[in-house]
């Protein structure tokens, strides 16, 4: 149909913040935002960029009619719009790679559709810190990154050697990542990178070359996260995970590099994720080892935050507990660390605490982190136990907008099946709130 390719697809507005600029202009939930100051918008990044002016003109679709609203921003006043989806033009940019260690390709069958979507959208990298490969950028995307200064970005490098990286990505046409990172550096874009360290693929001299190549681009390249490969029982490409002995070697060499980079760059620059320390039982680094970088979403510093939270929470254990017994369930990797702190908690509080490691049977025993726990595994492995007054689960297990596990179980589902209240926690301070009767995120086993 003539003109179809030029059709504007706007953003559906779901909420308007009270006393915001949009509220004063008369924007309503259900309106579709088409243009800001005459510019078509394809995502919330465009909205933020084009609406940064003092005077704002919004073109909206309301009840099949196009309307224009004008407004002037007061000092510090937000636009105040929420959208049904952060991107308006397409749902999400799909990945064009076939990484042999891709977690999406290892997902268990018959789970919700969104778990099989391979996200490689640079806009989600800028907005949410998702790691992307930069292998699917168009000229339009490259212009936007520069013009709108989309910084920082989060990039999966895996290897700087072109041939090795192409094997890591399963993509013989992947562009040279060093050329891309040099271009971003010239344009003033900061980048956080990661290397998923896979034995026999990008380890040893390949890892050393990658880390030092990336260090040459500091400070544009701000960090390198070293992440151990995770393989489920559905993995089909013959790879394997790192042994504890190999993890020791990785930690040793990372610490050596950190000492060198600290002297040359003033920062550690290369950061092994928490899993390396837990597997080898090495002490968790202090908070300053992360150089004020917030990389917790990639598994860096979460355990240190937990330990520091416990030190702060100890001082709060002065009230008389209102509960007698708690059951703490977590994934197998973190269970020993949690058990040691739970023993101290029990001694100081007088509350009986049991830590139950939950094995991931759906994805396989090699998947040991709490963010990938299955609700059915929690139910099966806690059923028949003396669970005490409350079952405590990691909040990160339900890290979904609908507060559900990967297998679509809610905390309320689990509470009903187990017949016990289920509380979600981030740290030991939340446990103090629970036993002292203070407000907590708790689900009662009622209809």
Secondary structure as the mmCIF struct_conf table of DSSP 4:
data_model
#
loop_
_struct_conf.conf_type_id
_struct_conf.id
_struct_conf.beg_label_comp_id
_struct_conf.beg_label_asym_id
_struct_conf.beg_label_seq_id
_struct_conf.end_label_comp_id
_struct_conf.end_label_asym_id
_struct_conf.end_label_seq_id
TURN_TY1_P TURN_TY1_P1 UNK A 2 UNK A 3
HELX_RH_3T_P HELX_RH_3T_P1 UNK A 4 UNK A 6
STRN STRN1 UNK A 11 UNK A 16
TURN_TY1_P TURN_TY1_P2 UNK A 18 UNK A 19
BEND BEND1 UNK A 20 UNK A 20
HELX_RH_AL_P HELX_RH_AL_P1 UNK A 21 UNK A 25
TURN_TY1_P TURN_TY1_P3 UNK A 26 UNK A 26
TURN_TY1_P TURN_TY1_P4 UNK A 29 UNK A 30
STRN STRN2 UNK A 32 UNK A 36
TURN_TY1_P TURN_TY1_P5 UNK A 37 UNK A 38
STRN STRN3 UNK A 39 UNK A 40
BEND BEND2 UNK A 42 UNK A 42
STRN STRN4 UNK A 43 UNK A 43
HELX_RH_AL_P HELX_RH_AL_P2 UNK A 44 UNK A 50
TURN_TY1_P TURN_TY1_P6 UNK A 51 UNK A 52
BEND BEND3 UNK A 53 UNK A 54
STRN STRN5 UNK A 55 UNK A 62
TURN_TY1_P TURN_TY1_P7 UNK A 63 UNK A 64
STRN STRN6 UNK A 65 UNK A 72
HELX_LH_PP_P HELX_LH_PP_P1 UNK A 73 UNK A 74
TURN_TY1_P TURN_TY1_P8 UNK A 75 UNK A 76
STRN STRN7 UNK A 81 UNK A 83
BEND BEND4 UNK A 84 UNK A 86
STRN STRN8 UNK A 87 UNK A 87
BEND BEND5 UNK A 88 UNK A 91
HELX_LH_PP_P HELX_LH_PP_P2 UNK A 93 UNK A 93
STRN STRN9 UNK A 94 UNK A 94
HELX_LH_PP_P HELX_LH_PP_P3 UNK A 95 UNK A 95
TURN_TY1_P TURN_TY1_P9 UNK A 100 UNK A 101
BEND BEND6 UNK A 103 UNK A 103
HELX_RH_3T_P HELX_RH_3T_P2 UNK A 104 UNK A 106
HELX_LH_PP_P HELX_LH_PP_P4 UNK A 107 UNK A 108
BEND BEND7 UNK A 109 UNK A 111
HELX_RH_3T_P HELX_RH_3T_P3 UNK A 113 UNK A 116
STRN STRN10 UNK A 119 UNK A 119
HELX_RH_AL_P HELX_RH_AL_P3 UNK A 122 UNK A 128
STRN STRN11 UNK A 132 UNK A 132
BEND BEND8 UNK A 134 UNK A 134
TURN_TY1_P TURN_TY1_P10 UNK A 135 UNK A 136
HELX_RH_AL_P HELX_RH_AL_P4 UNK A 139 UNK A 147
TURN_TY1_P TURN_TY1_P11 UNK A 148 UNK A 149
STRN STRN12 UNK A 153 UNK A 156
BEND BEND9 UNK A 158 UNK A 158
BEND BEND10 UNK A 160 UNK A 161
HELX_RH_AL_P HELX_RH_AL_P5 UNK A 162 UNK A 169
TURN_TY1_P TURN_TY1_P12 UNK A 170 UNK A 170
TURN_TY1_P TURN_TY1_P13 UNK A 172 UNK A 173
HELX_RH_AL_P HELX_RH_AL_P6 UNK A 177 UNK A 186
TURN_TY1_P TURN_TY1_P14 UNK A 187 UNK A 188
STRN STRN13 UNK A 191 UNK A 197
TURN_TY1_P TURN_TY1_P15 UNK A 199 UNK A 201
BEND BEND11 UNK A 202 UNK A 202
TURN_TY1_P TURN_TY1_P16 UNK A 204 UNK A 204
HELX_RH_AL_P HELX_RH_AL_P7 UNK A 205 UNK A 215
TURN_TY1_P TURN_TY1_P17 UNK A 216 UNK A 220
STRN STRN14 UNK A 221 UNK A 228
TURN_TY1_P TURN_TY1_P18 UNK A 233 UNK A 234
BEND BEND12 UNK A 237 UNK A 237
HELX_LH_PP_P HELX_LH_PP_P5 UNK A 241 UNK A 243
HELX_RH_AL_P HELX_RH_AL_P8 UNK A 244 UNK A 265
BEND BEND13 UNK A 266 UNK A 267
STRN STRN15 UNK A 270 UNK A 272
HELX_RH_AL_P HELX_RH_AL_P9 UNK A 274 UNK A 280
TURN_TY1_P TURN_TY1_P19 UNK A 281 UNK A 281
HELX_LH_PP_P HELX_LH_PP_P6 UNK A 282 UNK A 286
HELX_RH_3T_P HELX_RH_3T_P4 UNK A 287 UNK A 290
TURN_TY1_P TURN_TY1_P20 UNK A 291 UNK A 292
HELX_RH_3T_P HELX_RH_3T_P5 UNK A 296 UNK A 298
TURN_TY1_P TURN_TY1_P21 UNK A 299 UNK A 299
BEND BEND14 UNK A 300 UNK A 301
HELX_RH_AL_P HELX_RH_AL_P10 UNK A 302 UNK A 314
TURN_TY1_P TURN_TY1_P22 UNK A 315 UNK A 318
BEND BEND15 UNK A 319 UNK A 319
HELX_LH_PP_P HELX_LH_PP_P7 UNK A 320 UNK A 321
BEND BEND16 UNK A 322 UNK A 322
BEND BEND17 UNK A 324 UNK A 324
STRN STRN16 UNK A 325 UNK A 331
HELX_RH_AL_P HELX_RH_AL_P11 UNK A 332 UNK A 349
STRN STRN17 UNK A 352 UNK A 358
TURN_TY1_P TURN_TY1_P23 UNK A 361 UNK A 363
TURN_TY1_P TURN_TY1_P24 UNK A 365 UNK A 366
HELX_RH_3T_P HELX_RH_3T_P6 UNK A 370 UNK A 372
HELX_RH_AL_P HELX_RH_AL_P12 UNK A 375 UNK A 382
TURN_TY1_P TURN_TY1_P25 UNK A 383 UNK A 384
BEND BEND18 UNK A 385 UNK A 385
BEND BEND19 UNK A 389 UNK A 389
STRN STRN18 UNK A 390 UNK A 394
HELX_RH_3T_P HELX_RH_3T_P7 UNK A 395 UNK A 398
BEND BEND20 UNK A 400 UNK A 400
TURN_TY1_P TURN_TY1_P26 UNK A 401 UNK A 402
STRN STRN19 UNK A 404 UNK A 404
TURN_TY1_P TURN_TY1_P27 UNK A 406 UNK A 407
BEND BEND21 UNK A 408 UNK A 408
STRN STRN20 UNK A 410 UNK A 410
HELX_RH_AL_P HELX_RH_AL_P13 UNK A 411 UNK A 418
TURN_TY1_P TURN_TY1_P28 UNK A 419 UNK A 419
BEND BEND22 UNK A 420 UNK A 420
STRN STRN21 UNK A 421 UNK A 425
BEND BEND23 UNK A 426 UNK A 427
HELX_RH_AL_P HELX_RH_AL_P14 UNK A 428 UNK A 435
TURN_TY1_P TURN_TY1_P29 UNK A 436 UNK A 437
STRN STRN22 UNK A 442 UNK A 443
BEND BEND24 UNK A 445 UNK A 445
#
